[in-house]
Every structure is written in C-alpha cells, then in structure tokens.
Amino acid sequence: MSIQVNPNRMELLQLKRKQQVAVRGHKLLKDKLEGLLKDFMQIIKDYKVLRNQVDAELSEMFQHLILASASMPKQAYLTALAFPQCEAKLRVEEKLLMNVRIPIFNFTIEGNMLSYSIDSTNYDLDEAMGRLKRMLERMVKLAELEKTIELVAAEIEKTRRRVNALEYILIPQQEEAIKYISSKLDELERSNTTRLMKIKEMLRM
C-alpha cells in the first residue's frame, strides 16, 4: 500500500470521497480519450485524402511547367514568372477540439497570378499557374491538418497517461487503503467488544 493513512473513521470517510472523485475523473478522462481517438482517426483520413490530391496536383503542375519551358523561348518563360502581381496572405485563428486548441489557417491570394501577357506564353504555363493556385490552398490546408494531428496526438498521449495512472495506480491504491482501514477498524471493534464482554463477566462475579 503506497498511500500512508491513519486507520480511523475520519480518514476512511475522506479516502472514500477521494476515491469517488478519482472514479468520476477516470470516467470523464476515458470519455475524452475515446472522443479524441475518434476525431483523430477522421483527421488522419482527411489528411491522407488531401495529401494524395496535393501529390497528384504537384506532379501535374511540374509536368506543365516542364512542357512550357521546353516549348517557350527561355527569356519569355523567365520573364513571365519574374514579376507576379499577387500577394499571398495567411491569417491564423484557433478553435477548441475536446479542449485542444487547434489552428485554423485562412489563406487568400490577392491579385492575379497570371500577370504576364498571354500573347507571349502558351497553354501549359497558364495551366501550371492555375494548378499552382489550387495547390497552394491545399498545401496550407495540409499544413493545418498536420499541426492538428501533432497537437491531438500529444493530447491523446497525455490523456492516456492520466487514465492509466488513475486506473492502475491511484484507484487501486485507494481501494487497498480503504480495505486496510476497514480491516483495522473491524479488528478494533472486535477487540472492544471482547473487552466489554470480559468487563461484564467480571462485574457479575
């Protein structure tokens, strides 16, 4: 028994109250852990889908860039990409997921990514730039999901440790201490009863 206790009724009452709180806390933490795991699996699923989309989009974008660079004069290709007339903005907010603060990335592109003259470029460059815009938005969402996965995984691990500490350490220790005190009090009561009986016998003599 790791909990040091004095075998008296006041200690027993306080210990029983603490155990009730521990059992209640264990249930709440276990419910939280189940909720976190459910949300975590859904986030992982969304991440995998989006990751595949980004990988495919990135591959196609590079293919169009390669075709554009091969079919356009080198100077025209470099000039078309040298002076973008747009600005990327990222605003970070937060929301609570099972008491975990997770990020919300709001990404916008202001201006026109196609800042070059279409007379000096070709279809492949236009297609690559269009895919780049979509890919940037998805990559920001991907970063948001990756950070969310990291934060939720850390919270799951922390919650699991707390659940295990209550389930396998604190609550069993409390139960053992309650049994110990109850046993000592029963032993004391039997001893008092025996002593009273002997006193009564002595008084009858």
N, C-alpha and C positions, 0 to 999 in steps of 0.2 A: 504494500500500500504506500504510494508516494505522497498522498495528502496527509499532512500531520494534523491530527484532530484530538480534542479532549472528549472523552466518552461521557457526555452529558446531554440532557434533553434539549437544551438551547442550541447546542452545536448540531444536534441531529435535525432540528427544525430548520436551521439556516442552511444546512447542507442539502436538505430536500428541496428547499426553494431554489438554491443554486442549480440543482440538477434539472428542475423544471425549466429554468431559463436556458440551460445548455441544450436540453432536448428540443425546446422550441426553436432555438437558434440553429441547431443542426438541421431541422426540417426546412427552415427558411433558406439556409445556405444550399441545401440539396436541391430545392426547387429552383433556386437561382442558377445552380450549376447545370441542371437539365435544360433550362431556358437558354443559357449561354451556348451550350453544345448544339442545340437546335439551330440557333441563329448562326453559329459558326459554320455549320455544315452548309447552310444556304449561301452564306457569303463565299465560301470556298467554291461552291457550284457556280455562282455568278462570276467569280474571278476566272475560273477555267474557261467558261464560255467567252468572256471578253478577251482573255489572253489569246485564244485561238483566232478571234477576229482581228486583233491587233497584229499578230504574226502574219496572217494572210494579207492584210492591208499593207503592211510594211513591205512584204515581198513584191506585191504588185506595183507599189509605188516606185520601188527601186528599178523594177523592170522598165517602167515607162520613162524614168529618168535616164536609164542607160540607152534606150531607144532614141530619146530626144537628143542626148549628147552625141549620138552616132550619126543622126540624120541632119543636125543643125550645124552651121558654122560655129567653131569654138567660141569666137568673140561674141556672137549673138547669144549663144547659150549662157555664157558667163554674165553678160550684161543684163539679161532677163532676170537673173537670180540675184543680182548685186544690190538692187535698191528696192526692197519691199516697202510698200506703202500701207502697212498694217501694224497693229500693236496688240500683243497678247497680254491679257490681264487675268490674274488669279486672285480670287477672294476666298479666304479660308474661314469657315464657320464650324460650329460644333453642335452635336446633338447627343442625347443620352441614349445608350442602348444597355439596358439592365444595369444602370448606374455606371456604365463605362462611357467616358467622353470620347466619341469618335469624330474624325474630321469630315467636313463636307467641303469639297473643292468646287467652287464656281468659276469655270473657265470661259472666257469670251475672247473673241478676236475682233478688234475694231479696225475697220478699213478693208481694203481689197487686197487679197493675196496675189491676184493676177494683175500686177502693176505694170506689166510690160505690154508692148504693142503686139496684138495678135497677128499683125502682118509679118513680123519677123520671127515668129515661133510656129510650132506645129501642135498637132492634137496630143501627142504623147506628153509634152510639157504641161499643157492645160490639164490633162487627166492626172498627172503626177501631183500637181499643186492642189487639185480638188481632193485627191485622196489624202494628201498631207494634212489638210484642214480637219477632215474627219478623223484621221489617225491621232492628231494632237488631242482632240477632245476625248477620244477613247483612252489614250495614254494617261491623261490626267485622271480619268475615272479609275483606270487601273492602279495608279499610284494611291488613290483614295482607298481602294479596296485592300491593297497591300498593307497600308498603315492600319486599317481597321482590323485586318487579320492579326497583325502583330499585337495590337492592343487587347483584342478579345482573347487571343491565346494566352497572353500574360495574366489576364483576369481569371481565365479558366484554371490555370495552374495555381494561382493564389487561392482561389475558392476551393479547389480540390484539396489543397493542403489543410485549409481550415476545417473542411468537412471531415477529413481523415483524422485530424488532431482531436476533434470532438468525439468522433465515433469510436476511435481505437485507443485514445489516451484519457482524455478528461472524463467523459461519461463513465467508462469502466472504473476509473479511479474513484469517482464519486460513489458509484454503486458499491464498490468494495468498502469504502469508508462508512457508508450508511449501514452495511451489514455488520461491520466491526463494532460500531457504536451500539446498534440494536442488540448485538450479542452481549456486549458488556453490560448494557442496561438490564437485559433479561437475567444475566448472571447475578447482577447486583440485587435485583428484585427477588430472585430465589433465595439469595443469601439473607436478605432482610426478613423474608417470610419464615425461613428456618429459625432465625434468631428470635423472632417474635413467638414462634411456637415453643421454643425452649423456655423463654421467659414465662409464658403462660403455664407451662408444666411446673416450673419452679415455684410459681405463686400458688399453685394448687396443693403443693406439698406442705 
